[in-house]
Amino acid sequence: MNEADRIWDELEDIYSQWGITEIPFSESASILGKSQLRKVFTGRSQELRNVFSLLKGKERRRILVYGWIGIGKTAFILEVLDVLKRKATNTLTAYISLPANTDLATTALIALAREMKEDKWAQQLLNQMGLLAAKSLKQREITGKLGIPGSGVEYKEKNIDINQPLLPELSFEDLLKRALEKYDRVIIAIDDLDKQDPATVKQLLLNAQGMLKSGAWFILTGHPSGLTRDILMSERGLFDLAMKLEPLEQDIMYKMLVNYLNSVRSEDCQYSVEDPKAVEPFTPETAKMLCDRSSGVPRWLNRLGSYVLQKASALKAETITPEVLQEGFIYTDQQVKGQLGLKATDLMVLDLILEKDILSDENISLEELQKLKVQEFSELLPILDKLTELDLIRRLPNEQAMEFTPTPLLLPHSGE
């Protein structure tokens, strides 16, 4: 047996001993299969009730789900769409993550066209935009002897040339009409508005007002910093429901951890949340410590849990004790700080936040700004946004000042 086989088999033995087949955690719900998301999705009962109550009506609605990075927005809307797909009659649902440098009308057009696999025009639109269609589209030419069609013999096919839609909003309206001839209701979810800067988000929404008031239902997700108060105000008519996802309670996080672990156990080894075995290889004590450190944010639970299991397997630990858990937290800190793409200035800003615990435009000194080679705090915002996207820091909900603090993925500054 070579070294690679030996290491693989060793890991197989460790995970088998833990009663799981693999690391169950995922940083993004979008890469989970529908059946797995169904198993692990936990909590949000009132939020689901709010959305489903609107969706039970006949009048089309526009819903905004917003919250901080990692709070579970994608998982929430995918769960909503999964329920609709299984239980809502004659309803077409479409999901898409907002592509970079793309307006909302084009994004909605792509999402809808991808779901209309049998509609030739929808597939033509995708082909023209350079996107993969459900079926290759060909135009058949019939030729025959002496140039007489049909008198012999031969068929030729060529690609259909289609004009690119210059007015995506009008193209979307036309495609929507075709969809509504077949379905009673069309629901389009556009995820990840928070990938754009706040000014861009505002402009995207303002430009799409006409489309958002069309015959489709819309569910959008975004980040609070990209959503100004006037956009959230329902009296503007842009959204019928603007719902913020808050951090989850610790008992919900514990249940989520159990669900994740059960998702990679055999069918005959499923445990209830009350059973101490439900969190193995964690103990109930270390499981609660992990959930507590995750601060109610699902993505932090996923990232911490994944790194802790990786470290525990490297230590060949039979059980994740408090000591092993701490080693996992140290390993997490090392891994997230070592992410590719961090430049020297990024690390200097991160160290400053770790040292201060909270960095704001009010507590940074002129000397610290000079060390970072900037004159104003606002010049650091691109770096702060980058560190936020990487889960290294988070912005505190303070409307009076911009405040940033480390995430639980990082250990407190040692002061050395």
N, C-alpha and C positions, 0 to 999 in steps of 0.2 A: 504494500500500500504506500503510495507516495504521500508527501507532506500535505498537499492540498486536500486529498481524500480524508486523511487523518483528522485535519482541522474541521472539515465539514461534518464528519461523523461525530466528532467531539461535541460540536454545537447541537447536533441533532439529539444527542444523549441528554444534554443539559436542558433543552427545551422540552423534551419528552418527560424528564424528571419533574419539570414545573407543571406539566399537564397541558401545555399549549404547543401549537405547531409552529408559530412564528410570532414576531413582534406585531401586535394588533394595531398600534397607533399610527395615525396618518395626520400630517400637518394640514392637509386640505381635504374637505369633504368631497370636492369635485372628483377626486381620483378613487373614491370608494364606489363599489358597485351598489346598485339600488337595494339589493337584498342585505348587504352588510350595513349600509346606512340605516336601514329599517331596524336592524338589531341593536345598533349602538346609540341611535338618537335618543336623547333623554331630556326631560323637562320641557319648559316653554309652553305649558298647558294653557295659560291665559292668553299668551300671544297667538297660539294656534287657534284658540276659540275666537279671538278678535278677527283674524284673517278669514277663517271659515264662515263666520257670521256674515261678512260682506259677500263672500263668494256664493252664499246661498241665495242671494238676491239675483234678479234678472238684469238690473241696470249695471252696465259695465263700470268698473272702478279702477282707480290708480292707487297703488299701495307702495309706500316707501318703508323699507326696513333698514334701519341704520344703527351703527354701533362701532366701537373701537375695533381695530385690527385683531383678529383671532377670537372674537366673541361668539362666532358661530352663525354668521349671516348666511353663508353659502349652505351650510347644513340645514338651516331653517327653511330656506326657500326650496331646496331640493326635496326636503321632506313634504312640504306643502304640495309640490308638483307631483310627487310620487303618489300621494293620497288621491289627488285629483285624477290622475291617469287611471287609477284602479277603481275609483268609486264614482266620479262625476260622469254622467251620461252625455254622450255626443259632444265631448269637449276636446279641443286640440290644445296641448301645452307645448311650449318651446322654452328652452333655456340656453343662454349664451353668456359668456364672460366678456365684458366690454373690451374689444381689441384696442390697442394703442392707436392714437391718431384717427379714430373712426367716429363719425357722428352717430347719434342714437337712431336715426331713421335707417341708415345703412345697416347698423347692428341688428335692429329689429327685422329688417328685410331678410338678412342672412339667416337669423334664427327661425323665422317662419318658413322660408324656402327649404331649409334642411328637413323640416318636419313634413313637408308636402312632397314626399318621395315619388308619388305617382303623377304629379302635375308636371307636364313637360316644360311649361313656361317657367315654373319655379326652378327647375333643374337647369334650364338655359341661363337664367340669371346667375346662378352659382358658377356655371362654367365660364361665363363672360367675366366674372370677377376673379377668375383663377382659383376658384374653390372646388373641392371635390364634390361632385354631384352623386346622387344615389345611383344613377344609371348613365352610361356614356350615351351621348346624344349624336345620332348620325342622320344624315339625309340621304335617302336612297335615290339613285338615278338608274333608270332602266334604258338599256340600249339594245338594239336588235340588228339583224342583218340589213344592210343597205340603209342603215340609219332609221329604220322603222321601229318605233317603240313596241315592245311586246312580241316582235316576230323572231325571236330566237332566244335570247340566249343569255345575256350577260347582265349582271347587276353590279353597280359600283356604289360605294358609300363614301361620303366625305363629311368632314366636320361641319356643323352648322355655325355660321358666323352670326353673332348677335350683337346688337348695339349695346354698349355699356349704359346702364341707367344713369342719366345725367341728373335726374331729379328723384333721388331715392325715396323721398317722402311720398311722392305720387306713385312711384312703383310699388311701395309698401301698401298704399291704399288699394291699388288695383289687385295686388296679390291677396290682400285681406278679404276683399269682396269675393274672390274665388274660393277662399277657405270657408267663408260664412255661407256659401251655397251648400256646403257639405256638412258643416258643423254648426251647432247652436251657439257655441262660445269658443273664442280663441284667447288664450292666456299666454302672455309672453313675459318671461322673467329675464331681466338684464342685470347681471351681477358685476360687482367690482368697480362701481363708479369711483371708489376711493383710490384707484390706481392713477387717477388724474389729479392735478393740483386744483385747489378750491375754485380759482377763477375759471378754469376750464370747465369744471363740473357745472358751475352756474350757467355758463354760456351754452353748454350742451343741453341743459334742461330748458333754458329759455328758447333755444332754437327749435326744440322738439315739442313745444306746447301744442301745436296743431296735431301732430301725430299722437301724442299722449291722450288727446281728447277724441281719438278716432273710435271705431267700433270694437277695438280690441281691449282686453283687460291687460294692465301692466303691473308687474311687481319689480321694483328696482331696489338695489342695495347700495349703501354708501357709508362713508366715514363722517362723523360729526363735524370735523374740521373743514370738510368740503361742502357742507350744507348750511348756508346762511339762513338766518331766522325768517327772511321773507319767503324763501323757498319752502320752508316747513309749514308756514301758516296756511291752514286749509282754506281760509277765505279767499286766497288767490286763485283757488280752483285748480291748482296743479296736482294736489294729492288729496284723496278722500280719507286716507289713513297714513299718518307718519308715525311709525312705531319704533322706539328705541329698545334694542336688546341690552339688558343690564347683565353684569356678572351673575353667575348661577350660585345658588346656596350650596354650602359644603355637602349636605346630604345628597343633593342632586349630583354633585361631582363624584361622590363616592359610588353612587349607583351607575354613573357613566363609566367609571373605571371597571366596575363589575361587568357591565355590558360589553366593553371592549375585550376583556379577558375571556368572557363566555363565547365571543364571536370566533375565537381561534381554539376552542375546545371541541372535543367530539360531542355528538348529540347526546350521548349517555352520561356526559359529565358537565351538565349545566347546573349552576348553583344559584340559589336565591340570594338576594342582597344581605339577608340576615345570617347566612352561613359563613363562618370564618374562612372556609375553604374558597369562597367566591373570589377572594383577592389574591390567592396564591399565584406567583411566588412571594408576593408581599404578605406581611402579617397585617391584621387589622390596624395595628398601631402605625406601621410605616405607610400603609395605604392612606390613612387619615393625614399623615404628615405630608405625603405627596399631594393630596387634594388641597390641603391648606396652603401649601406653597404655590399651587396653581392659581390661587386668588379668584376662582370662579370663571376663569377664561379657558375654554376648551382647548384652544391651540397650545397653551402653555402646558396643560395636562398631557397633551399628545407629545410634545417635544421633550418634556421632562421624563415622561414614562418611557419613551423610546431610548433615550440616552442612559437612563438608569438600568434598563434591561440589558443594553449592550455592555455596560460596565460590569453588571452582575455576572453575565456569561463569561466575560474575560477573567473575572475573579473565581469562576467556577463555584459560585455561591449556591448552596442548596435553598437558602431562604434569604430574602432581602431584609436584613436586620437594619436597625438605625445606623450602624456603622457602614454597611454596604450602601444604604441610601445616601449617606453623606458623600461617599466616594462617587456615587452617581451624579450628585449635584456638582461636585468638583469637575467631573468629566464633562458635564453639560456646559459649565462655564468655559472650559477650555475649548470645546468644540464650536460654540457659537461665536466666541471671540476670534477664532481662527478662520472664520468664513472668508471665502474668496471675495475680492473686491473692496476690502477695507484698506484705505490708504493711511498714510502716517497722520494726516490731519484728522481723519475719521477717528482714529484711535486716541488722539489727543483730546478730542471733544468727549469721547466716551469716558476716558480716564477722569476728566473734569467732572462729569456727571456722577461717576462712581464716588469721587472724593466728596462732592457736595451733597450727594443723595438727591437733591432737587436743584436743577439748573433752570434759571428763568432769565428773562430780559431785565429783571429787577435786581438779581443778586450777582450777576456776572460783573467783574471789575474791568476797568479800562486796561489794566495790566494784563489780565487774562485774554482780553480781546486782542491786544497787541501780540501776545505770544502765538495766537492763532492766525495772525496776519490779516485781521479784519478790523473795520472801524465800528460797525454796527452789529447788534445781535441778529438782526434780520438776515445778514449775510451768511449766518450759520444754518439757516432754515433748510437748504438743500441737504446738508449733512445730517441734520436732525431727522428729516423725512426719511433719509436712507437708513439711518440707525433704527428708526421706528419700523420700517418695512421689514428689516431683518430681525425684528423681535428683541432687539437689544435694549431699547428704551421705549417708554410710552409717554404720551402727552396727558397731563392731568386735566380734569374737567374744570378748568378755571377760566371763566370768560373775561376776567379783568387782566390776566397776564398769561403769557406763554410759559408753561412750566413742564419740565421733562424729568422723568425719574427712571432708574434702571428697572427692567422687568425681572421677575423671579428666576429667569434663566441664568442670571448672573449672580455671583456671590457678593455679599457686601465688601466694600473696599477694606483691605487689610490695614491701611494706614502706613504701610511701609514705603 
